[in-house]
Amino acid sequence: MKKSSTTFSLIILAMLTFSCVSQDPLIDEIAPSHFVLHTSERVNIESYTDHFSDEVIKSIQRDDIIGQTGDELLKQVIKGYQDFTGNYEYTDERELSDWVIQVDEITVRKGFMSLNIPHPGPIYKVSMIVSFWDNNELKHTKTYSARANMSQVNFPDEAVHWMSKEEKMNTEYQLNTFEKALLELYQQLYFESFGISL
């Protein structure tokens, strides 16, 4: 299974449509310049829904979808929001990093029944546990949550779509839905990390 070709093309649009309140950054300032590393190499992925299969989990791990998405979005946030990110720089070398943003666990659960009658789901409720390390010292641990509607993600141009059993078990549809939630999780993570508000 190949990674969805639309994932990174959605990143800029997703960032532009994401909003949050003003907040203090989780990452402290280190002068004059400092390097930030994102890693998900040890992430544990758990599924508690029949509509997120082991096959999809193996595909995510094999293609490093979490790592690629997190790295790409971190680069874009640091470059695109310099009023907030200041002198921070992206690095993929642990020995150079001042801060490490480490994704420890991602859990996919069945969301509550949707009130969206034309697109009733299934709904993914995805949570991500992240730890923040400053020069090998654990500073914070946070949990982020996002929801994604499989029907809306995969049939956005249809006014009404009630998914069949076969569609719900389609691994490409499951992956697309996971990627949608993953983007929102990383938006929350990085916006809070750097104190970004729109």
Backbone torsions as a table, in degrees:
resi	resn	phi	psi	omega
1	MET	NA	130.0	-179.9
2	LYS	-93.1	151.8	177.7
3	LYS	-64.5	142.1	179.8
4	SER	-57.5	131.7	-177.1
5	SER	-74.0	-13.2	-177.3
6	THR	-91.5	-6.9	-171.8
7	THR	-57.3	-55.9	-175.1
8	PHE	-72.4	-25.6	176.8
9	SER	-69.4	-20.6	178.7
10	LEU	-85.5	-13.7	-172.0
11	ILE	-62.3	-49.5	-178.1
12	ILE	-62.8	-45.9	178.7
13	LEU	-60.4	-41.8	-179.2
14	ALA	-64.2	-40.8	179.4
15	MET	-66.1	-37.0	-178.6
16	LEU	-69.5	-28.7	-177.6
17	THR	-95.2	-6.8	-179.4
18	PHE	-86.3	136.1	179.1
19	SER	-129.1	151.8	177.3
20	CYS	-153.4	163.7	-179.7
21	VAL	-82.5	157.8	178.3
22	SER	-62.8	140.5	-176.5
23	GLN	-156.3	162.5	175.1
24	ASP	-78.1	141.2	-179.4
25	PRO	-67.5	147.3	174.2
26	LEU	-73.1	-31.2	179.8
27	ILE	-88.7	126.3	-179.6
28	ASP	-80.8	155.5	178.7
29	GLU	-72.0	136.1	174.3
30	ILE	-129.3	114.7	-174.9
31	ALA	-93.2	154.5	-4.6
32	PRO	-87.3	-23.2	177.0
33	SER	-143.2	158.0	-174.2
34	HIS	-155.9	150.6	-172.7
35	PHE	-111.9	139.4	-178.7
36	VAL	-117.9	130.9	178.1
37	LEU	-114.9	134.9	170.7
38	HIS	-106.8	136.6	176.6
39	THR	-142.3	141.9	173.9
40	SER	-134.9	23.3	-172.7
41	GLU	-64.8	-21.9	-179.1
42	ARG	-113.7	17.9	-175.1
43	VAL	-65.2	139.2	175.6
44	ASN	-103.4	126.0	-179.2
45	ILE	-109.1	124.7	-179.3
46	GLU	-121.0	140.8	177.3
47	SER	-121.3	130.7	176.9
48	TYR	-125.1	36.1	175.9
49	THR	-144.8	144.0	178.9
50	ASP	-67.7	-15.9	-174.8
51	HIS	-97.3	17.8	173.1
52	PHE	-138.4	97.9	-164.6
53	SER	-85.2	162.2	175.1
54	ASP	-62.1	-32.9	178.6
55	GLU	-61.6	-40.3	178.8
56	VAL	-68.6	-40.9	177.6
57	ILE	-59.1	-44.8	178.9
58	LYS	-63.1	-37.4	177.7
59	SER	-65.3	-42.7	178.7
60	ILE	-60.9	-43.2	179.6
61	GLN	-69.4	-43.6	-177.7
62	ARG	-63.5	-42.9	-177.1
63	ASP	-90.6	2.5	179.0
64	ASP	51.9	45.5	-176.6
65	ILE	-64.5	-39.2	179.7
66	ILE	-66.1	-46.4	-179.4
67	GLY	-63.9	-44.3	-179.5
68	GLN	-64.6	-43.2	-179.8
69	THR	-64.9	-45.3	-179.9
70	GLY	-63.7	-41.1	179.7
71	ASP	-66.1	-47.6	-176.5
72	GLU	-63.4	-42.9	-179.1
73	LEU	-69.1	-37.0	177.1
74	LEU	-61.6	-44.0	177.5
75	LYS	-58.7	-45.1	-176.7
76	GLN	-69.0	-36.7	178.6
77	VAL	-67.0	-46.1	-179.3
78	ILE	-61.7	-40.3	-179.0
79	LYS	-77.6	-38.0	-172.4
80	GLY	-86.9	-14.7	-176.9
81	TYR	-127.7	52.1	-174.6
82	GLN	-66.2	-20.6	174.4
83	ASP	-62.1	-25.9	179.9
84	PHE	-103.8	-35.2	-174.3
85	THR	-87.0	-16.8	174.2
86	GLY	54.6	-122.2	-175.8
87	ASN	-92.3	9.2	177.8
88	TYR	-64.1	143.9	177.0
89	GLU	-131.3	146.6	176.4
90	TYR	-79.5	141.6	171.0
91	THR	-140.6	150.0	172.9
92	ASP	-111.6	14.3	179.3
93	GLU	-113.0	115.4	-175.3
94	ARG	-59.8	-36.3	-177.0
95	GLU	-67.5	-18.8	178.5
96	LEU	-92.5	-13.5	-168.8
97	SER	-76.2	139.5	168.9
98	ASP	-91.2	-43.3	177.2
99	TRP	-117.5	139.9	174.0
100	VAL	-120.7	123.1	173.8
101	ILE	-100.3	110.4	-170.5
102	GLN	-114.7	119.4	176.1
103	VAL	-84.5	117.9	-174.3
104	ASP	-97.0	-37.5	-173.9
105	GLU	-153.5	140.2	173.2
106	ILE	-128.8	129.2	-178.0
107	THR	-122.9	132.7	177.6
108	VAL	-112.6	122.2	178.7
109	ARG	-123.7	163.2	174.8
110	LYS	-74.1	123.6	177.7
111	GLY	-77.5	163.1	176.9
112	PHE	-63.1	157.5	-179.4
113	MET	-54.2	133.5	-177.7
114	SER	-75.9	144.5	173.3
115	LEU	-84.6	-0.7	179.0
116	ASN	-82.8	93.5	-175.4
117	ILE	-62.5	-43.1	179.2
118	PRO	-64.0	-30.5	-179.9
119	HIS	-131.1	80.5	-172.3
120	PRO	-78.5	-0.1	177.5
121	GLY	115.7	-158.1	14.7
122	PRO	-66.0	158.8	179.6
123	ILE	-108.4	131.4	170.9
124	TYR	-96.1	132.6	167.2
125	LYS	-111.5	109.4	-172.0
126	VAL	-112.3	129.8	176.9
127	SER	-119.4	148.7	-177.6
128	MET	-134.7	123.4	177.1
129	ILE	-97.6	127.7	-174.5
130	VAL	-128.4	138.8	173.6
131	SER	-115.8	145.7	-177.7
132	PHE	-115.0	123.2	-176.1
133	TRP	-116.6	131.5	176.9
134	ASP	-113.4	105.7	-179.3
135	ASN	49.1	52.4	176.4
136	ASN	70.8	11.9	175.7
137	GLU	-112.1	125.0	180.0
138	LEU	-68.9	124.0	-177.4
139	LYS	-108.0	-40.3	-176.5
140	HIS	-145.1	154.1	165.6
141	THR	-133.9	127.7	-176.0
142	LYS	-132.1	153.0	174.3
143	THR	-118.9	131.0	178.9
144	TYR	-116.2	149.3	-178.2
145	SER	-134.4	146.5	178.0
146	ALA	-149.2	157.1	177.2
147	ARG	-122.6	148.8	176.5
148	ALA	-144.0	138.5	-177.5
149	ASN	-101.8	113.9	-175.4
150	MET	-59.9	-38.1	179.9
151	SER	-66.1	-45.7	179.9
152	GLN	-67.2	-39.7	-178.1
153	VAL	-63.8	-43.0	-172.0
154	ASN	-95.3	-15.6	179.1
155	PHE	-133.8	57.2	-173.3
156	PRO	-67.9	-22.7	-176.2
157	ASP	-92.9	-1.1	179.6
158	GLU	-98.0	131.0	-179.3
159	ALA	-65.0	-34.3	179.9
160	VAL	-138.6	133.0	173.4
161	HIS	-152.8	111.1	172.9
162	TRP	-98.8	115.3	-172.4
163	MET	-73.6	139.7	175.3
164	SER	-77.4	168.9	177.6
165	LYS	-60.3	-40.4	179.8
166	GLU	-64.4	-40.3	178.8
167	GLU	-66.2	-39.4	-180.0
168	LYS	-63.7	-29.6	-179.3
169	MET	-92.9	0.8	179.2
170	ASN	-67.5	121.5	-174.2
171	THR	-68.0	-31.3	178.1
172	GLU	-67.8	-40.6	176.4
173	TYR	-64.2	-40.7	178.6
174	GLN	-63.3	-42.9	179.6
175	LEU	-64.5	-44.0	178.9
176	ASN	-58.9	-40.4	-178.8
177	THR	-68.4	-41.2	176.6
178	PHE	-61.8	-43.8	-179.2
179	GLU	-62.5	-37.0	177.8
180	LYS	-61.9	-46.3	178.2
181	ALA	-66.2	-37.4	-179.3
182	LEU	-61.9	-42.0	177.3
183	LEU	-59.1	-44.5	-179.9
184	GLU	-64.6	-39.5	178.0
185	LEU	-60.7	-45.6	179.9
186	TYR	-68.7	-32.8	175.0
187	GLN	-61.3	-48.6	177.8
188	GLN	-57.9	-47.5	-177.4
189	LEU	-58.6	-51.9	-174.0
190	TYR	-75.6	-35.9	177.5
191	PHE	-63.5	-41.6	177.9
192	GLU	-70.5	-38.0	-178.7
193	SER	-58.3	-41.3	-176.8
194	PHE	-102.5	4.5	179.4
195	GLY	66.1	36.0	-177.0
196	ILE	-82.2	133.2	174.5
197	SER	-132.3	146.5	-179.7
198	LEU	-114.7	NA	NA
